[in-house]
Amino acid sequence: MARNYEYKFIRLGEGILGVRKEGKLTYQETIQQHAREGWRLVQIFAPGIGAYGAAKYYEIVLERER
């Protein structure tokens, strides 16, 4: 029987020039909080490019079985 998953996408620290400081400080806390709710970390990535090649934000991808 195939497993069925749901996904959640969370964007942290979005800024014009780069990731804001609170995004860097809260990503671990955000992941821990969601893990307590049954979510599993799939990936963290930074798709946007800000000033000096810095990421504009972090995108956290979580999954859990339905």
Secondary structure, DSSP 4 states (H G I P E B T S, - for coil): ----EEEEEEEE---SSS--HHHHHHHHHHHHHHHHTT-EEEEEE---B-GGG-BS-EEEEEEEE-
